[in-house]
Amino acid sequence: MRSKCTTLMAASTMIFGLVGALFPRRVLDVAERFVLFGYENPEDLEPSDWYVSATRGQSALSALAGGVVLALEYGRSESDAADSDNE
């Protein structure tokens, strides 16, 4: 059960990270709607270029972390299968 949950969370982290890395302005637009809900004119605000770049970098690191966890889970499941074959 733990392995399936870890795999699901790692895959979703990787997918959301890839989306954020490829489309950082779209992700920031969605986040702006949630964070600035109570403001009168949130559509008039524009994120700085450095903030868009930081969002892209953070998303790429999240995708990388999800990929590493998936690779580790795959390696662990392969070694578990090999161990059960040897018994």
Secondary structure, 3 states (H helix, E strand, C coil): CHHHHHHHHHHHHHHHHHHHHHCHHHHHHHHHHHHCCCCCCHHHCCCCHHHHHHHHHHHHHHHHHHHHHHHHHHHHHHHHHHHHHHC
